[in-house]
C-alpha cells in the first residue's frame, strides 16, 4: 500500500507548480533547439489524476463523494486537510489507483486536497482542489424504551424508535450495543425502518442489569441524515412475574416466574365473540391509575366512551389493555367474555382501591411484566403491536437483524 508522504508532496508540488496531470510541453518536431541559458521542460507524465469533488465545490455532503483516482500511474501521496492543517485519514487501494477517506467528513469545514502520482517512468503529476462540506445535515435520534434507571419485568425488550426512516439499518444497528449482567445473548430485530427491538432468547433472569450503549453520533442512517446521540441507558430487571390468562376459564393466574409458584388467582372477562382478545405473549408497556377509553380511537365508532377507566395497563399499541371495570355486572368476571377486546377485572370507580382485583394487580405489576394469554378463539398478537416480539420464534427474530447478514 502506498503511504502518504507530506514531504514528498511539498517537493513535487514545487516542481510541478501550474501542472495538473502533466509535466511540461514537448517541443514540436523540427523546432529549433533552445538557445543558450534555456532548459528543455521534462517530458509530460502519463499519469492522469481525477479528484472529487470538483475544485471550488460547496455544500458537499459528509459522505462525499470524496475520492482520488489515477489512470496510467500510481498514487504517491494524498493529503486532505482542513484550514488548520488537520489531516483526514484515508486509504490507498492496493494497486495504487485510488484513494478514499476512512470515514465521514465533519460538517461546515473547508478542505484542501492535494494528490501526487507517478507513471511507469517515475514522472510525476499533481492535482489540487479546494472544497467545503455542507454546514448542516438532517439528524435523527432514537427514543428508547425502557427509561434510564427504571426497574422492569422479565419480558421488557429494548425498543428503539427513530425520529427519521433508516435506510442503512446495518450501520445503525452496529452503533447500538446491549449488554447484560449476568451475560446473555441479545439479538436485534427490525420492525420496518424506524423501529429496532433487542431481546434475549428467553425472558430476562430476575436481577439482570442491562446497559444500552447508543453510539449514533455521525452514523449515516440515510443519505444526508446522521445520528446525534452518544449515551448509555441502564435498567434493572426486577422480580420475576409471569401471569397466565385463560380466557376459556376466565381466570388470571399470577406466578413468580414462568411456571413458578402461584401468587394470586383472579377472575377476568375477555373479549366477546365479535371482539376477541389477542392470544399469545403480551407485555405490559404502560400503567394509568385512571384513563379515558374511547372506541373512536380504535376504529369502533361510537360504541363506548368511558372517561375514568381505573387501573389500566397497556398490552398493545392498538389499544388492548388489562384494566379495572366498575360498570359491568360483577357476575361476568370468571364466567363470561363480554368486553370489546380488553381483559377486565372487577373494580370500583376512581382507581383508588388497592383491595379490588384490578387494584391488587395494578399494585403488583410493573412495565415489562408478562401475560401469556390462552384461548380457543382469537388472533395471535402481531409481534410489532406493542412490546410483543416474544411471539416470534428465536430464529425468526434473529433473521430480522440487518447487521447479521
N, C-alpha and C positions, 0 to 999 in steps of 0.2 A: 504494500500500500504506500502511496506517495504522501509524505508528510508535508505540512505547511512550513515554509521557511521564510520568516519575515525578512531576514537579512538579504536573502537571495532575491526576494520580491523587490525590495527597495533598489537594489543594484540593477535589476532587469528593467524596472520602470525608468530609471535614469537613462539607461542606454536607449530605451525604446520610446522615449517621450514623443507623443504625436502619433504613435503607431497603434493600430487596433486590428490585430490579426495578421500583420505582415511586417517585414523589415523595411529596407529601403526600396527604391525603384530602380530596376535594372536599366543599364544603358541600352538604347536601341541598337540593333545590329548596324554596323558600319559607322557609328557615330565616332567623333573624334575622341581620342584619349584625353583624360583630364589633364589640364595643364599643371605646371609646377605648383606645389602647395595645395593641390586638391587631393582628397582621398575618396576612392570609389565606395559608394554605400554597399553594405553587405547584401548578399542575396536574401530575398524575402523568405520568411518561414512559411512552410506549407501548412502549419498548424492553424486552424480556424476556430476561434473561441466564440461561443454563443453564451450570453448571460441573460438570465431572467431574474427579476423583472427588468423592463427596459429602462435605460438611463432617464432619470427625471420622474419616474413613476411615483404617484402618491396614492394614499389610501390602500396600500397593499394589505390584504388580509394576513393575519399572523401565521396562517398555514401556507402562505405563498400563493402561487408557485415561486420558490427561490431555488435556483439551480444554475450550475455552470457545466457546459459540455464542450468537448473539443473533438474536431474531426481531423484526421491525419496527424495525430500527435498525442502527447500525454501531458496531463496537468503536472506542473512542477510545484506550484503553491497557489492557495486560495486564501484570501483574508477578507472576512466580513466583520465589520466593526462599527460601533456607534460613534457619536461625536466625541465621546470621552476616551475613545480608544479601546473600549472593552470589546473583546473579540467573541464572536459566536462560534461555538464548536461545530464542526462539520466532518463529513467523511467522504473521502475519495474512493471511487469504485476500484476494485482490484486491477482492472485493466487501465486505470488512469484516465478514463474517458469522461468521467462525470463526477460532480461534487454536489452534495446537498447538506443543509444544516441538520443537526441532530434532533431538533425539536422546533416548537413554535417560537416565533419572534415576539418580543414584547410590543405592546400597543403604543402608538404615538411616538415612535422613535425614528430618527433619521439614520440611515446606514450608508456606508461606502463599501463597495465590493470590488476587490482587485484580484485578478487571476492572471497567472503566467503559465504558458505551456511551451513545449518544445517539440519540434518534428524529429524525424528519424536521423537527421544530420546534426541535431543539437541546436538548431536555430530557434530562437525564442520569439514568442508573440505574447502580447499582453492585452487585457481588457479591463476597463474601469467603468463602473456605473455608480450612480447615486440614486437612492430611493427612500421612501418613508412609509411606515405602516399606518394603518387606519387608527385614528385616535380612540375610537370606542367600538365595541362589538356587542352584539346581543349576548346576554348572560343567562344562565339558568342556575337554579338551586334545587336541592332535594328537601322536601318536607318529610319528616320521619315519624314513624310510629314504632315503638312506644316513646314516651317522653324521656328526656335525660333525667337520670336519678330515680326513675319510677321502680316500683315493685309490681311484678305482673304474674299472671298464671302460667302454667306449663305449656299452654297452647299458643302463646303470643309469638307470632313471627316478627321479623324485622321487615317493615314495609316502607318503601321509599316512593314518593310521588314527585315527579319532576315538573318544574314550572313551564318547561317547553318540551315539545316532542324530541325524542332522542333518535338520531339516525345511526350513529356509531355506538350501538349498545355494548359491544365488546369493550371498547375503550372506557366507557363509563363504568361498566361492571368491574373492570380491573382496578378502578380507583376506589372501590368500596371493599373494605375488609371487615369481616365479622369473626371475632374470636371469642371462645368461651373457656371458662374455668369452673369445673374440670373440662378438659378439651373434648370436643366432639366435632365431627364433620358437619359443616354448614354449606348448603348448596343454594344457588340463586336461580330464580325463575322470573322471566319477564311476562307480564300481562299487558300486551300492547306496547306502545312506545313511550309511555310516561309513567309506568309503574314497575318497580323491581322489588320482589319479595325474597327473603332469605330465611331458611329454616333448617333444622336438623332432620334426620330421617324419622325420628320418633319425638314425642313430646320432650321438652327440656327436663332435666332432672331438677328436683327441688333444690334451691340454694345456688343454682348456677349463676355465675357473674358473667355478663355478656358485654363486650365492647364493640361498638360500631365505629370504624375509622372511615371518615369521609375525606378523601384526598382529591377533590374535584376541581380545585383551582387550576385554571389553564387547560383543563381537559376539554377537547373539542367534542361536543355532543352532536353537532350538526354543522354544516358549512356556515362559518361566521358566527357560531354560537359556542360560548365557553363557560365552564363552570367557575364558581367563585368561592366555594366552601373548602375550608380546611378545619375540621373539628372532630372531636370524639364524643360519642354518645354512649353512656353506660347505663345499664339497668340490671336489676336483680330478679331472678325467678324466685317467687315466694313458695309457700307450702303447696303441695300437690293437691289439686281438687279437680276431679273429672266426674261429671254427672251424666246419668243415663236417663233419657226421656223415652218412655214407651207410650206412644200416642194411642195404641190399641187398648192398652190397660189404663191409660190416663194417669200415669204416675211419673214422678221425677225422683230419682234416687241419687243422692249426693254421696260421693265416695272420696275417701282420702287417697287420691291417685287412681289410675286406671286399674280396675279390679281389686282395689283396696277395700278396707272395712267401710261399712255403711255408716255415714254420719247422720243422715236425715232422709226421711221419705215424705214426699209431698204429693198432693193431688193437683192435677192440672187439667186444663181443657185446651185442646189444639184447634187447628183449622177445620172448618166443616167440609163436607164432600165437595163443595164448589170452590173452596179456598183452602186447599190442603197446605199444611205446614211443610216446609222443606225438611227432607231427611238428610242424614249424614253428620259430619263433624262441624259444629258451629261454635265459633269463638266469640266470647263477649268482648266488644270493642269499646263501648261507651256505657256510662251509667247516668241516669237522671232521676232524682228523687221525685220530681213531678215534671211531666212534659205534655205537650199537646199532640194529638194524633188526628190527622185529617185525611180522609180517604182520597181527597183530590190529589194529594201529594204522591200517592202510589197508584194513580190511574184507576181508581174505583168510583169516580164520580162523587155523588153526594150521599154515599151510604152511611157515613158516620163523621162526626166531628166532636171529639172528646177533649176538652181543654185542660183537663187535670188528671191525666193518667199517672197513677203512682208507681214508684219503684220500677222504672222502665230500664231495661238493659238491652242494648242493640246487639243483634246477631248477624244482620246482613246490611249491606249498603242500600238495598232496595226497600227496606222498611220492616223487616221481620224483627220483633222484639220478644223477650220474655218479660212480662210485666204484671203488676197488680191489677185486679178487676173488682171494683166495688158495685158495679151496676147490674151484673148478671145474677141470676138465681144461684145461691150458694150450692144448690144441689147438683149443678152441672160439673163442678170440679170433682174429678175422679170417676165421672160416669159418662160424659158426652163431650164431643168436639164441636164447638159452636162458634169459634172465632172466624175472623177474616184472614187467618194465616199465622197470627201470633200465638204464643204459648201463654196462657193466662193462669194466674193463681189467685185465690181468694185474698181480698184486701179490704181496707177501709179507706174512705175518702181522705185526701190530704197528704198521704205519703209520710205520716208521722209515726205510724205504728211499727215497732220492731218485733212485735209478737205475732203479727199475722203471717201466714205462709209466705206471701210475697215480701213482707218486711224482713222476715228472717233470712230469706235467700239473698235479698239485696245487701244486708249487712255482712253476709258471709261470702260474698262474691267480689272478685277483683277483675279488672280487664285482663284478658288472657286466659281466664278460666274456660273450660271446655264443656259443652253439652253434646253428647253423642245421641242423636235423635233417631229413633227407630219407629217405623210404621209400615202397615201393609199397603198404603197408598201414598202418593205424593212424589214429587221430583226430588232428586238429589241436588243439594245446593251447588250452583256453579262455583268452582274454586276461586274465581275472581270476585265473587259477590261477598264483600266483607273480607275478613281476615281468615278465609276458609280454604287455604291452599292445602290443608291436610287431606282433602278429598281427592287429591291426585296421588297415584302410586309413586313411590320414590324414583323409579327410573323415568317416568314421565316428567316428574318435577325436575330432575337433573337435565333432561333434554331441553328444557326451556331456558337454559343458560346460553348466553351469546359468547362468553369468553371461553367456554369449554369446547367449542367446535372449531 
